Amino acid sequence: MAQPAEYHPKVRDLPAGERPVNRLREVGPTSISTTELLACLLQTPDALHQAQKLLVQFGGFPGLVNAADAEIMQINGIGPA
């Protein structure tokens, strides 16, 4: 039997107080998760899901920082920008 597709909410679907950029403004960078902070930089509709995928793929923020651009761009939805 096929597994149901996972639901990944879009940032715009979240209540305003739960959106990463708003949380960053409200509580500051030391009070949000690494995933939320990275989502603020990505600024895409599925930024939270993309941020989570990047962090898992590269073993956290240090691995992501040390990854080559070509490696990062292999993630679906991540481009040169």
mmJSON file of the N, C-alpha and C atoms, coordinates in Angstrom:
{"data_MODEL":{"atom_site":{
"group_PDB":["ATOM","ATOM","ATOM","ATOM","ATOM","ATOM","ATOM","ATOM","ATOM","ATOM","ATOM","ATOM","ATOM","ATOM","ATOM","ATOM","ATOM","ATOM","ATOM","ATOM","ATOM","ATOM","ATOM","ATOM","ATOM","ATOM","ATOM","ATOM","ATOM","ATOM","ATOM","ATOM","ATOM","ATOM","ATOM","ATOM","ATOM","ATOM","ATOM","ATOM","ATOM","ATOM","ATOM","ATOM","ATOM","ATOM","ATOM","ATOM","ATOM","ATOM","ATOM","ATOM","ATOM","ATOM","ATOM","ATOM","ATOM","ATOM","ATOM","ATOM","ATOM","ATOM","ATOM","ATOM","ATOM","ATOM","ATOM","ATOM","ATOM","ATOM","ATOM","ATOM","ATOM","ATOM","ATOM","ATOM","ATOM","ATOM","ATOM","ATOM","ATOM","ATOM","ATOM","ATOM","ATOM","ATOM","ATOM","ATOM","ATOM","ATOM","ATOM","ATOM","ATOM","ATOM","ATOM","ATOM","ATOM","ATOM","ATOM","ATOM","ATOM","ATOM","ATOM","ATOM","ATOM","ATOM","ATOM","ATOM","ATOM","ATOM","ATOM","ATOM","ATOM","ATOM","ATOM","ATOM","ATOM","ATOM","ATOM","ATOM","ATOM","ATOM","ATOM","ATOM","ATOM","ATOM","ATOM","ATOM","ATOM","ATOM","ATOM","ATOM","ATOM","ATOM","ATOM","ATOM","ATOM","ATOM","ATOM","ATOM","ATOM","ATOM","ATOM","ATOM","ATOM","ATOM","ATOM","ATOM","ATOM","ATOM","ATOM","ATOM","ATOM","ATOM","ATOM","ATOM","ATOM","ATOM","ATOM","ATOM","ATOM","ATOM","ATOM","ATOM","ATOM","ATOM","ATOM","ATOM","ATOM","ATOM","ATOM","ATOM","ATOM","ATOM","ATOM","ATOM","ATOM","ATOM","ATOM","ATOM","ATOM","ATOM","ATOM","ATOM","ATOM","ATOM","ATOM","ATOM","ATOM","ATOM","ATOM","ATOM","ATOM","ATOM","ATOM","ATOM","ATOM","ATOM","ATOM","ATOM","ATOM","ATOM","ATOM","ATOM","ATOM","ATOM","ATOM","ATOM","ATOM","ATOM","ATOM","ATOM","ATOM","ATOM","ATOM","ATOM","ATOM","ATOM","ATOM","ATOM","ATOM","ATOM","ATOM","ATOM","ATOM","ATOM","ATOM","ATOM","ATOM","ATOM","ATOM","ATOM","ATOM","ATOM","ATOM","ATOM","ATOM","ATOM","ATOM","ATOM","ATOM","ATOM","ATOM"],
"id":[1,2,3,4,5,6,7,8,9,10,11,12,13,14,15,16,17,18,19,20,21,22,23,24,25,26,27,28,29,30,31,32,33,34,35,36,37,38,39,40,41,42,43,44,45,46,47,48,49,50,51,52,53,54,55,56,57,58,59,60,61,62,63,64,65,66,67,68,69,70,71,72,73,74,75,76,77,78,79,80,81,82,83,84,85,86,87,88,89,90,91,92,93,94,95,96,97,98,99,100,101,102,103,104,105,106,107,108,109,110,111,112,113,114,115,116,117,118,119,120,121,122,123,124,125,126,127,128,129,130,131,132,133,134,135,136,137,138,139,140,141,142,143,144,145,146,147,148,149,150,151,152,153,154,155,156,157,158,159,160,161,162,163,164,165,166,167,168,169,170,171,172,173,174,175,176,177,178,179,180,181,182,183,184,185,186,187,188,189,190,191,192,193,194,195,196,197,198,199,200,201,202,203,204,205,206,207,208,209,210,211,212,213,214,215,216,217,218,219,220,221,222,223,224,225,226,227,228,229,230,231,232,233,234,235,236,237,238,239,240,241,242,243],
"type_symbol":["N","C","C","N","C","C","N","C","C","N","C","C","N","C","C","N","C","C","N","C","C","N","C","C","N","C","C","N","C","C","N","C","C","N","C","C","N","C","C","N","C","C","N","C","C","N","C","C","N","C","C","N","C","C","N","C","C","N","C","C","N","C","C","N","C","C","N","C","C","N","C","C","N","C","C","N","C","C","N","C","C","N","C","C","N","C","C","N","C","C","N","C","C","N","C","C","N","C","C","N","C","C","N","C","C","N","C","C","N","C","C","N","C","C","N","C","C","N","C","C","N","C","C","N","C","C","N","C","C","N","C","C","N","C","C","N","C","C","N","C","C","N","C","C","N","C","C","N","C","C","N","C","C","N","C","C","N","C","C","N","C","C","N","C","C","N","C","C","N","C","C","N","C","C","N","C","C","N","C","C","N","C","C","N","C","C","N","C","C","N","C","C","N","C","C","N","C","C","N","C","C","N","C","C","N","C","C","N","C","C","N","C","C","N","C","C","N","C","C","N","C","C","N","C","C","N","C","C","N","C","C","N","C","C","N","C","C","N","C","C","N","C","C"],
"label_atom_id":["N","CA","C","N","CA","C","N","CA","C","N","CA","C","N","CA","C","N","CA","C","N","CA","C","N","CA","C","N","CA","C","N","CA","C","N","CA","C","N","CA","C","N","CA","C","N","CA","C","N","CA","C","N","CA","C","N","CA","C","N","CA","C","N","CA","C","N","CA","C","N","CA","C","N","CA","C","N","CA","C","N","CA","C","N","CA","C","N","CA","C","N","CA","C","N","CA","C","N","CA","C","N","CA","C","N","CA","C","N","CA","C","N","CA","C","N","CA","C","N","CA","C","N","CA","C","N","CA","C","N","CA","C","N","CA","C","N","CA","C","N","CA","C","N","CA","C","N","CA","C","N","CA","C","N","CA","C","N","CA","C","N","CA","C","N","CA","C","N","CA","C","N","CA","C","N","CA","C","N","CA","C","N","CA","C","N","CA","C","N","CA","C","N","CA","C","N","CA","C","N","CA","C","N","CA","C","N","CA","C","N","CA","C","N","CA","C","N","CA","C","N","CA","C","N","CA","C","N","CA","C","N","CA","C","N","CA","C","N","CA","C","N","CA","C","N","CA","C","N","CA","C","N","CA","C","N","CA","C","N","CA","C","N","CA","C","N","CA","C","N","CA","C","N","CA","C","N","CA","C","N","CA","C"],
"label_alt_id":[null,null,null,null,null,null,null,null,null,null,null,null,null,null,null,null,null,null,null,null,null,null,null,null,null,null,null,null,null,null,null,null,null,null,null,null,null,null,null,null,null,null,null,null,null,null,null,null,null,null,null,null,null,null,null,null,null,null,null,null,null,null,null,null,null,null,null,null,null,null,null,null,null,null,null,null,null,null,null,null,null,null,null,null,null,null,null,null,null,null,null,null,null,null,null,null,null,null,null,null,null,null,null,null,null,null,null,null,null,null,null,null,null,null,null,null,null,null,null,null,null,null,null,null,null,null,null,null,null,null,null,null,null,null,null,null,null,null,null,null,null,null,null,null,null,null,null,null,null,null,null,null,null,null,null,null,null,null,null,null,null,null,null,null,null,null,null,null,null,null,null,null,null,null,null,null,null,null,null,null,null,null,null,null,null,null,null,null,null,null,null,null,null,null,null,null,null,null,null,null,null,null,null,null,null,null,null,null,null,null,null,null,null,null,null,null,null,null,null,null,null,null,null,null,null,null,null,null,null,null,null,null,null,null,null,null,null,null,null,null,null,null,null],
"label_comp_id":["MET","MET","MET","ALA","ALA","ALA","GLN","GLN","GLN","PRO","PRO","PRO","ALA","ALA","ALA","GLU","GLU","GLU","TYR","TYR","TYR","HIS","HIS","HIS","PRO","PRO","PRO","LYS","LYS","LYS","VAL","VAL","VAL","ARG","ARG","ARG","ASP","ASP","ASP","LEU","LEU","LEU","PRO","PRO","PRO","ALA","ALA","ALA","GLY","GLY","GLY","GLU","GLU","GLU","ARG","ARG","ARG","PRO","PRO","PRO","VAL","VAL","VAL","ASN","ASN","ASN","ARG","ARG","ARG","LEU","LEU","LEU","ARG","ARG","ARG","GLU","GLU","GLU","VAL","VAL","VAL","GLY","GLY","GLY","PRO","PRO","PRO","THR","THR","THR","SER","SER","SER","ILE","ILE","ILE","SER","SER","SER","THR","THR","THR","THR","THR","THR","GLU","GLU","GLU","LEU","LEU","LEU","LEU","LEU","LEU","ALA","ALA","ALA","CYS","CYS","CYS","LEU","LEU","LEU","LEU","LEU","LEU","GLN","GLN","GLN","THR","THR","THR","PRO","PRO","PRO","ASP","ASP","ASP","ALA","ALA","ALA","LEU","LEU","LEU","HIS","HIS","HIS","GLN","GLN","GLN","ALA","ALA","ALA","GLN","GLN","GLN","LYS","LYS","LYS","LEU","LEU","LEU","LEU","LEU","LEU","VAL","VAL","VAL","GLN","GLN","GLN","PHE","PHE","PHE","GLY","GLY","GLY","GLY","GLY","GLY","PHE","PHE","PHE","PRO","PRO","PRO","GLY","GLY","GLY","LEU","LEU","LEU","VAL","VAL","VAL","ASN","ASN","ASN","ALA","ALA","ALA","ALA","ALA","ALA","ASP","ASP","ASP","ALA","ALA","ALA","GLU","GLU","GLU","ILE","ILE","ILE","MET","MET","MET","GLN","GLN","GLN","ILE","ILE","ILE","ASN","ASN","ASN","GLY","GLY","GLY","ILE","ILE","ILE","GLY","GLY","GLY","PRO","PRO","PRO","ALA","ALA","ALA"],
"label_asym_id":["A","A","A","A","A","A","A","A","A","A","A","A","A","A","A","A","A","A","A","A","A","A","A","A","A","A","A","A","A","A","A","A","A","A","A","A","A","A","A","A","A","A","A","A","A","A","A","A","A","A","A","A","A","A","A","A","A","A","A","A","A","A","A","A","A","A","A","A","A","A","A","A","A","A","A","A","A","A","A","A","A","A","A","A","A","A","A","A","A","A","A","A","A","A","A","A","A","A","A","A","A","A","A","A","A","A","A","A","A","A","A","A","A","A","A","A","A","A","A","A","A","A","A","A","A","A","A","A","A","A","A","A","A","A","A","A","A","A","A","A","A","A","A","A","A","A","A","A","A","A","A","A","A","A","A","A","A","A","A","A","A","A","A","A","A","A","A","A","A","A","A","A","A","A","A","A","A","A","A","A","A","A","A","A","A","A","A","A","A","A","A","A","A","A","A","A","A","A","A","A","A","A","A","A","A","A","A","A","A","A","A","A","A","A","A","A","A","A","A","A","A","A","A","A","A","A","A","A","A","A","A","A","A","A","A","A","A","A","A","A","A","A","A"],
"label_entity_id":["1","1","1","1","1","1","1","1","1","1","1","1","1","1","1","1","1","1","1","1","1","1","1","1","1","1","1","1","1","1","1","1","1","1","1","1","1","1","1","1","1","1","1","1","1","1","1","1","1","1","1","1","1","1","1","1","1","1","1","1","1","1","1","1","1","1","1","1","1","1","1","1","1","1","1","1","1","1","1","1","1","1","1","1","1","1","1","1","1","1","1","1","1","1","1","1","1","1","1","1","1","1","1","1","1","1","1","1","1","1","1","1","1","1","1","1","1","1","1","1","1","1","1","1","1","1","1","1","1","1","1","1","1","1","1","1","1","1","1","1","1","1","1","1","1","1","1","1","1","1","1","1","1","1","1","1","1","1","1","1","1","1","1","1","1","1","1","1","1","1","1","1","1","1","1","1","1","1","1","1","1","1","1","1","1","1","1","1","1","1","1","1","1","1","1","1","1","1","1","1","1","1","1","1","1","1","1","1","1","1","1","1","1","1","1","1","1","1","1","1","1","1","1","1","1","1","1","1","1","1","1","1","1","1","1","1","1","1","1","1","1","1","1"],
"label_seq_id":[1,1,1,2,2,2,3,3,3,4,4,4,5,5,5,6,6,6,7,7,7,8,8,8,9,9,9,10,10,10,11,11,11,12,12,12,13,13,13,14,14,14,15,15,15,16,16,16,17,17,17,18,18,18,19,19,19,20,20,20,21,21,21,22,22,22,23,23,23,24,24,24,25,25,25,26,26,26,27,27,27,28,28,28,29,29,29,30,30,30,31,31,31,32,32,32,33,33,33,34,34,34,35,35,35,36,36,36,37,37,37,38,38,38,39,39,39,40,40,40,41,41,41,42,42,42,43,43,43,44,44,44,45,45,45,46,46,46,47,47,47,48,48,48,49,49,49,50,50,50,51,51,51,52,52,52,53,53,53,54,54,54,55,55,55,56,56,56,57,57,57,58,58,58,59,59,59,60,60,60,61,61,61,62,62,62,63,63,63,64,64,64,65,65,65,66,66,66,67,67,67,68,68,68,69,69,69,70,70,70,71,71,71,72,72,72,73,73,73,74,74,74,75,75,75,76,76,76,77,77,77,78,78,78,79,79,79,80,80,80,81,81,81],
"pdbx_PDB_ins_code":[null,null,null,null,null,null,null,null,null,null,null,null,null,null,null,null,null,null,null,null,null,null,null,null,null,null,null,null,null,null,null,null,null,null,null,null,null,null,null,null,null,null,null,null,null,null,null,null,null,null,null,null,null,null,null,null,null,null,null,null,null,null,null,null,null,null,null,null,null,null,null,null,null,null,null,null,null,null,null,null,null,null,null,null,null,null,null,null,null,null,null,null,null,null,null,null,null,null,null,null,null,null,null,null,null,null,null,null,null,null,null,null,null,null,null,null,null,null,null,null,null,null,null,null,null,null,null,null,null,null,null,null,null,null,null,null,null,null,null,null,null,null,null,null,null,null,null,null,null,null,null,null,null,null,null,null,null,null,null,null,null,null,null,null,null,null,null,null,null,null,null,null,null,null,null,null,null,null,null,null,null,null,null,null,null,null,null,null,null,null,null,null,null,null,null,null,null,null,null,null,null,null,null,null,null,null,null,null,null,null,null,null,null,null,null,null,null,null,null,null,null,null,null,null,null,null,null,null,null,null,null,null,null,null,null,null,null,null,null,null,null,null,null],
"Cartn_x":[0.844,0.0,0.888,0.556,1.34,1.211,2.312,2.324,1.676,0.887,0.325,1.443,1.251,2.237,2.34,3.569,3.771,3.279,2.691,2.228,3.297,3.714,4.679,4.023,3.628,2.924,3.808,3.191,3.871,3.93,4.923,5.082,3.825,3.258,2.075,0.854,0.861,-0.25,-0.164,0.973,1.158,0.532,0.059,-0.393,0.767,0.464,1.499,2.534,2.116,3.04,3.962,3.702,4.53,5.44,5.333,6.18,7.598,8.599,9.979,10.436,10.155,10.611,9.941,8.665,7.97,8.506,8.771,9.343,10.727,11.502,12.834,12.71,11.771,11.558,11.07,10.175,9.548,10.468,11.194,11.958,13.467,13.923,15.358,15.983,17.177,17.83,18.252,18.487,18.913,17.747,16.53,15.337,14.579,15.108,14.454,15.39,14.822,15.617,16.511,17.511,18.387,17.579,16.605,15.741,14.991,14.43,13.699,14.631,15.831,16.783,17.185,17.448,17.779,16.589,15.377,14.169,14.038,14.443,14.407,15.314,16.423,17.345,16.839,16.196,15.726,14.577,13.654,12.534,11.775,11.427,10.606,9.321,8.279,7.035,7.212,8.119,8.348,9.693,10.05,11.346,11.616,10.612,10.84,11.208,10.514,10.81,12.184,12.476,13.776,14.909,14.722,15.746,15.986,14.921,15.047,15.795,15.456,16.135,17.628,17.963,19.373,20.138,19.558,20.239,20.415,19.433,19.551,20.606,20.516,21.433,22.894,23.167,24.559,24.963,24.118,24.487,24.523,23.642,23.562,24.182,24.169,24.648,26.138,27.004,28.431,28.68,27.979,28.143,27.645,26.555,26.001,26.958,27.545,28.485,29.702,30.135,31.325,31.026,29.765,29.393,29.691,30.029,30.262,28.92,28.94,27.724,27.05,27.851,27.302,26.553,27.057,26.379,25.032,25.03,23.803,22.753,23.181,22.231,21.67,22.18,21.601,20.275,19.999,18.732,17.656,16.583,15.482,14.929,14.863,14.332,15.393,16.646,17.735,18.521,18.689,19.411,20.58,21.195,22.388,22.151,20.939,20.666,20.811],
"Cartn_y":[-1.185,0.0,1.247,2.218,3.439,4.295,4.923,5.835,7.153,7.756,9.065,10.103,11.059,12.124,12.933,13.319,14.144,15.558,16.163,17.542,18.461,19.407,20.416,21.776,22.424,23.698,24.762,25.552,26.702,27.801,28.644,29.721,30.587,30.866,31.735,31.094,29.761,29.064,29.08,29.45,29.498,30.767,30.71,31.945,32.944,34.209,35.252,35.109,34.762,34.642,33.442,32.508,31.315,31.359,32.394,32.516,32.873,32.228,32.423,33.887,34.672,36.071,36.841,36.602,37.281,36.834,35.534,35.039,35.628,35.757,36.372,37.793,38.547,39.932,39.986,39.047,39.084,38.606,37.506,36.91,36.95,37.283,37.4,36.112,36.224,35.077,33.979,34.299,33.267,32.454,32.866,32.177,31.384,31.324,30.517,29.378,28.371,27.21,27.537,26.701,26.844,26.71,25.814,25.635,26.924,27.56,28.813,29.916,29.974,31.009,30.823,29.593,29.32,29.613,29.305,29.601,31.102,31.913,33.374,33.8,33.121,33.451,32.953,31.795,31.215,32.004,32.468,33.289,32.667,31.403,30.735,30.259,29.955,29.492,28.242,27.351,26.137,26.202,27.379,27.62,26.72,26.458,25.609,24.192,23.652,22.305,22.269,23.25,23.313,23.433,24.268,24.451,23.14,22.455,21.179,20.16,20.082,19.153,19.463,20.741,21.132,20.748,21.008,20.707,19.204,18.424,16.963,16.457,16.9,16.441,16.692,17.844,18.23,18.105,17.493,17.228,18.456,19.394,20.601,21.803,22.906,24.165,24.128,23.563,23.526,22.767,21.673,20.919,21.687,22.421,23.226,24.352,24.989,26.085,25.587,24.368,23.823,23.094,22.969,22.269,23.141,22.483,23.181,23.622,24.715,25.207,24.123,23.375,22.326,21.276,20.951,19.978,20.513,21.768,22.392,22.473,22.803,22.956,21.637,20.523,19.223,18.984,19.772,19.667,20.288,19.543,20.036,21.343,22.366,23.656,24.66,24.229,25.13,25.457,26.742,27.165,28.057,28.668,29.486,30.759,31.25,32.474,32.22],
"Cartn_z":[0.0,0.0,0.0,-0.8,-0.916,0.338,0.689,1.827,1.421,2.313,1.979,1.878,1.014,0.848,2.137,2.467,3.65,3.365,4.377,4.244,4.804,4.008,4.428,4.237,5.332,5.181,4.533,3.719,3.129,4.189,4.101,5.081,5.111,3.969,3.915,4.578,4.733,5.366,6.892,7.422,8.872,9.444,10.68,11.324,11.368,11.285,11.22,12.329,13.513,14.643,14.58,13.656,13.522,12.293,11.497,10.312,10.747,10.137,10.592,10.673,9.658,9.673,10.815,11.032,12.13,13.481,13.62,14.882,15.115,14.055,14.17,14.699,14.16,14.615,16.055,16.417,17.738,18.854,18.624,19.723,19.53,18.337,18.084,17.589,17.021,16.386,17.358,18.6,19.549,20.08,19.757,20.275,19.219,17.989,16.966,16.565,15.951,15.558,14.357,14.177,13.011,11.73,11.732,10.559,10.253,11.279,11.068,10.578,11.143,10.733,9.272,8.876,7.484,6.576,7.026,6.242,5.997,6.965,6.784,5.629,5.477,4.388,3.042,3.031,1.772,1.157,1.99,1.521,0.344,0.454,-0.55,0.125,-0.639,-0.026,0.844,0.441,1.228,1.96,2.424,3.048,4.25,5.073,6.247,5.826,4.848,4.377,3.705,2.89,2.215,3.235,4.235,5.269,6.005,6.336,7.036,6.175,4.884,3.98,3.896,3.782,3.694,4.953,6.106,7.359,7.56,7.181,7.29,6.313,5.078,4.026,4.393,4.996,5.255,6.72,7.522,8.907,9.788,9.52,10.343,9.664,10.383,9.82,9.474,10.341,9.973,8.666,8.454,7.218,6.015,6.199,5.11,4.735,5.726,5.477,4.698,4.986,4.335,3.024,2.65,1.413,0.192,-0.879,-2.146,-2.74,-3.467,-4.115,-4.957,-5.705,-6.575,-5.756,-4.564,-3.702,-3.227,-2.836,-2.325,-3.42,-4.623,-5.722,-6.232,-5.733,-6.085,-5.369,-4.34,-3.626,-4.5,-4.744,-5.571,-5.001,-5.819,-5.41,-4.981,-4.925,-4.551,-5.81,-6.061,-7.252,-6.895,-7.892,-7.666,-6.855,-6.829,-6.077,-4.602],
"occupancy":[1.0,1.0,1.0,1.0,1.0,1.0,1.0,1.0,1.0,1.0,1.0,1.0,1.0,1.0,1.0,1.0,1.0,1.0,1.0,1.0,1.0,1.0,1.0,1.0,1.0,1.0,1.0,1.0,1.0,1.0,1.0,1.0,1.0,1.0,1.0,1.0,1.0,1.0,1.0,1.0,1.0,1.0,1.0,1.0,1.0,1.0,1.0,1.0,1.0,1.0,1.0,1.0,1.0,1.0,1.0,1.0,1.0,1.0,1.0,1.0,1.0,1.0,1.0,1.0,1.0,1.0,1.0,1.0,1.0,1.0,1.0,1.0,1.0,1.0,1.0,1.0,1.0,1.0,1.0,1.0,1.0,1.0,1.0,1.0,1.0,1.0,1.0,1.0,1.0,1.0,1.0,1.0,1.0,1.0,1.0,1.0,1.0,1.0,1.0,1.0,1.0,1.0,1.0,1.0,1.0,1.0,1.0,1.0,1.0,1.0,1.0,1.0,1.0,1.0,1.0,1.0,1.0,1.0,1.0,1.0,1.0,1.0,1.0,1.0,1.0,1.0,1.0,1.0,1.0,1.0,1.0,1.0,1.0,1.0,1.0,1.0,1.0,1.0,1.0,1.0,1.0,1.0,1.0,1.0,1.0,1.0,1.0,1.0,1.0,1.0,1.0,1.0,1.0,1.0,1.0,1.0,1.0,1.0,1.0,1.0,1.0,1.0,1.0,1.0,1.0,1.0,1.0,1.0,1.0,1.0,1.0,1.0,1.0,1.0,1.0,1.0,1.0,1.0,1.0,1.0,1.0,1.0,1.0,1.0,1.0,1.0,1.0,1.0,1.0,1.0,1.0,1.0,1.0,1.0,1.0,1.0,1.0,1.0,1.0,1.0,1.0,1.0,1.0,1.0,1.0,1.0,1.0,1.0,1.0,1.0,1.0,1.0,1.0,1.0,1.0,1.0,1.0,1.0,1.0,1.0,1.0,1.0,1.0,1.0,1.0,1.0,1.0,1.0,1.0,1.0,1.0,1.0,1.0,1.0,1.0,1.0,1.0,1.0,1.0,1.0,1.0,1.0,1.0],
"B_iso_or_equiv":[0.0,0.0,0.0,0.0,0.0,0.0,0.0,0.0,0.0,0.0,0.0,0.0,0.0,0.0,0.0,0.0,0.0,0.0,0.0,0.0,0.0,0.0,0.0,0.0,0.0,0.0,0.0,0.0,0.0,0.0,0.0,0.0,0.0,0.0,0.0,0.0,0.0,0.0,0.0,0.0,0.0,0.0,0.0,0.0,0.0,0.0,0.0,0.0,0.0,0.0,0.0,0.0,0.0,0.0,0.0,0.0,0.0,0.0,0.0,0.0,0.0,0.0,0.0,0.0,0.0,0.0,0.0,0.0,0.0,0.0,0.0,0.0,0.0,0.0,0.0,0.0,0.0,0.0,0.0,0.0,0.0,0.0,0.0,0.0,0.0,0.0,0.0,0.0,0.0,0.0,0.0,0.0,0.0,0.0,0.0,0.0,0.0,0.0,0.0,0.0,0.0,0.0,0.0,0.0,0.0,0.0,0.0,0.0,0.0,0.0,0.0,0.0,0.0,0.0,0.0,0.0,0.0,0.0,0.0,0.0,0.0,0.0,0.0,0.0,0.0,0.0,0.0,0.0,0.0,0.0,0.0,0.0,0.0,0.0,0.0,0.0,0.0,0.0,0.0,0.0,0.0,0.0,0.0,0.0,0.0,0.0,0.0,0.0,0.0,0.0,0.0,0.0,0.0,0.0,0.0,0.0,0.0,0.0,0.0,0.0,0.0,0.0,0.0,0.0,0.0,0.0,0.0,0.0,0.0,0.0,0.0,0.0,0.0,0.0,0.0,0.0,0.0,0.0,0.0,0.0,0.0,0.0,0.0,0.0,0.0,0.0,0.0,0.0,0.0,0.0,0.0,0.0,0.0,0.0,0.0,0.0,0.0,0.0,0.0,0.0,0.0,0.0,0.0,0.0,0.0,0.0,0.0,0.0,0.0,0.0,0.0,0.0,0.0,0.0,0.0,0.0,0.0,0.0,0.0,0.0,0.0,0.0,0.0,0.0,0.0,0.0,0.0,0.0,0.0,0.0,0.0,0.0,0.0,0.0,0.0,0.0,0.0,0.0,0.0,0.0,0.0,0.0,0.0],
"pdbx_formal_charge":[null,null,null,null,null,null,null,null,null,null,null,null,null,null,null,null,null,null,null,null,null,null,null,null,null,null,null,null,null,null,null,null,null,null,null,null,null,null,null,null,null,null,null,null,null,null,null,null,null,null,null,null,null,null,null,null,null,null,null,null,null,null,null,null,null,null,null,null,null,null,null,null,null,null,null,null,null,null,null,null,null,null,null,null,null,null,null,null,null,null,null,null,null,null,null,null,null,null,null,null,null,null,null,null,null,null,null,null,null,null,null,null,null,null,null,null,null,null,null,null,null,null,null,null,null,null,null,null,null,null,null,null,null,null,null,null,null,null,null,null,null,null,null,null,null,null,null,null,null,null,null,null,null,null,null,null,null,null,null,null,null,null,null,null,null,null,null,null,null,null,null,null,null,null,null,null,null,null,null,null,null,null,null,null,null,null,null,null,null,null,null,null,null,null,null,null,null,null,null,null,null,null,null,null,null,null,null,null,null,null,null,null,null,null,null,null,null,null,null,null,null,null,null,null,null,null,null,null,null,null,null,null,null,null,null,null,null,null,null,null,null,null,null],
"auth_seq_id":[1,1,1,2,2,2,3,3,3,4,4,4,5,5,5,6,6,6,7,7,7,8,8,8,9,9,9,10,10,10,11,11,11,12,12,12,13,13,13,14,14,14,15,15,15,16,16,16,17,17,17,18,18,18,19,19,19,20,20,20,21,21,21,22,22,22,23,23,23,24,24,24,25,25,25,26,26,26,27,27,27,28,28,28,29,29,29,30,30,30,31,31,31,32,32,32,33,33,33,34,34,34,35,35,35,36,36,36,37,37,37,38,38,38,39,39,39,40,40,40,41,41,41,42,42,42,43,43,43,44,44,44,45,45,45,46,46,46,47,47,47,48,48,48,49,49,49,50,50,50,51,51,51,52,52,52,53,53,53,54,54,54,55,55,55,56,56,56,57,57,57,58,58,58,59,59,59,60,60,60,61,61,61,62,62,62,63,63,63,64,64,64,65,65,65,66,66,66,67,67,67,68,68,68,69,69,69,70,70,70,71,71,71,72,72,72,73,73,73,74,74,74,75,75,75,76,76,76,77,77,77,78,78,78,79,79,79,80,80,80,81,81,81],
"auth_comp_id":["MET","MET","MET","ALA","ALA","ALA","GLN","GLN","GLN","PRO","PRO","PRO","ALA","ALA","ALA","GLU","GLU","GLU","TYR","TYR","TYR","HIS","HIS","HIS","PRO","PRO","PRO","LYS","LYS","LYS","VAL","VAL","VAL","ARG","ARG","ARG","ASP","ASP","ASP","LEU","LEU","LEU","PRO","PRO","PRO","ALA","ALA","ALA","GLY","GLY","GLY","GLU","GLU","GLU","ARG","ARG","ARG","PRO","PRO","PRO","VAL","VAL","VAL","ASN","ASN","ASN","ARG","ARG","ARG","LEU","LEU","LEU","ARG","ARG","ARG","GLU","GLU","GLU","VAL","VAL","VAL","GLY","GLY","GLY","PRO","PRO","PRO","THR","THR","THR","SER","SER","SER","ILE","ILE","ILE","SER","SER","SER","THR","THR","THR","THR","THR","THR","GLU","GLU","GLU","LEU","LEU","LEU","LEU","LEU","LEU","ALA","ALA","ALA","CYS","CYS","CYS","LEU","LEU","LEU","LEU","LEU","LEU","GLN","GLN","GLN","THR","THR","THR","PRO","PRO","PRO","ASP","ASP","ASP","ALA","ALA","ALA","LEU","LEU","LEU","HIS","HIS","HIS","GLN","GLN","GLN","ALA","ALA","ALA","GLN","GLN","GLN","LYS","LYS","LYS","LEU","LEU","LEU","LEU","LEU","LEU","VAL","VAL","VAL","GLN","GLN","GLN","PHE","PHE","PHE","GLY","GLY","GLY","GLY","GLY","GLY","PHE","PHE","PHE","PRO","PRO","PRO","GLY","GLY","GLY","LEU","LEU","LEU","VAL","VAL","VAL","ASN","ASN","ASN","ALA","ALA","ALA","ALA","ALA","ALA","ASP","ASP","ASP","ALA","ALA","ALA","GLU","GLU","GLU","ILE","ILE","ILE","MET","MET","MET","GLN","GLN","GLN","ILE","ILE","ILE","ASN","ASN","ASN","GLY","GLY","GLY","ILE","ILE","ILE","GLY","GLY","GLY","PRO","PRO","PRO","ALA","ALA","ALA"],
"auth_asym_id":["A","A","A","A","A","A","A","A","A","A","A","A","A","A","A","A","A","A","A","A","A","A","A","A","A","A","A","A","A","A","A","A","A","A","A","A","A","A","A","A","A","A","A","A","A","A","A","A","A","A","A","A","A","A","A","A","A","A","A","A","A","A","A","A","A","A","A","A","A","A","A","A","A","A","A","A","A","A","A","A","A","A","A","A","A","A","A","A","A","A","A","A","A","A","A","A","A","A","A","A","A","A","A","A","A","A","A","A","A","A","A","A","A","A","A","A","A","A","A","A","A","A","A","A","A","A","A","A","A","A","A","A","A","A","A","A","A","A","A","A","A","A","A","A","A","A","A","A","A","A","A","A","A","A","A","A","A","A","A","A","A","A","A","A","A","A","A","A","A","A","A","A","A","A","A","A","A","A","A","A","A","A","A","A","A","A","A","A","A","A","A","A","A","A","A","A","A","A","A","A","A","A","A","A","A","A","A","A","A","A","A","A","A","A","A","A","A","A","A","A","A","A","A","A","A","A","A","A","A","A","A","A","A","A","A","A","A","A","A","A","A","A","A"],
"auth_atom_id":["N","CA","C","N","CA","C","N","CA","C","N","CA","C","N","CA","C","N","CA","C","N","CA","C","N","CA","C","N","CA","C","N","CA","C","N","CA","C","N","CA","C","N","CA","C","N","CA","C","N","CA","C","N","CA","C","N","CA","C","N","CA","C","N","CA","C","N","CA","C","N","CA","C","N","CA","C","N","CA","C","N","CA","C","N","CA","C","N","CA","C","N","CA","C","N","CA","C","N","CA","C","N","CA","C","N","CA","C","N","CA","C","N","CA","C","N","CA","C","N","CA","C","N","CA","C","N","CA","C","N","CA","C","N","CA","C","N","CA","C","N","CA","C","N","CA","C","N","CA","C","N","CA","C","N","CA","C","N","CA","C","N","CA","C","N","CA","C","N","CA","C","N","CA","C","N","CA","C","N","CA","C","N","CA","C","N","CA","C","N","CA","C","N","CA","C","N","CA","C","N","CA","C","N","CA","C","N","CA","C","N","CA","C","N","CA","C","N","CA","C","N","CA","C","N","CA","C","N","CA","C","N","CA","C","N","CA","C","N","CA","C","N","CA","C","N","CA","C","N","CA","C","N","CA","C","N","CA","C","N","CA","C","N","CA","C","N","CA","C","N","CA","C","N","CA","C","N","CA","C","N","CA","C"],
"pdbx_PDB_model_num":[1,1,1,1,1,1,1,1,1,1,1,1,1,1,1,1,1,1,1,1,1,1,1,1,1,1,1,1,1,1,1,1,1,1,1,1,1,1,1,1,1,1,1,1,1,1,1,1,1,1,1,1,1,1,1,1,1,1,1,1,1,1,1,1,1,1,1,1,1,1,1,1,1,1,1,1,1,1,1,1,1,1,1,1,1,1,1,1,1,1,1,1,1,1,1,1,1,1,1,1,1,1,1,1,1,1,1,1,1,1,1,1,1,1,1,1,1,1,1,1,1,1,1,1,1,1,1,1,1,1,1,1,1,1,1,1,1,1,1,1,1,1,1,1,1,1,1,1,1,1,1,1,1,1,1,1,1,1,1,1,1,1,1,1,1,1,1,1,1,1,1,1,1,1,1,1,1,1,1,1,1,1,1,1,1,1,1,1,1,1,1,1,1,1,1,1,1,1,1,1,1,1,1,1,1,1,1,1,1,1,1,1,1,1,1,1,1,1,1,1,1,1,1,1,1,1,1,1,1,1,1,1,1,1,1,1,1,1,1,1,1,1,1]
}}}
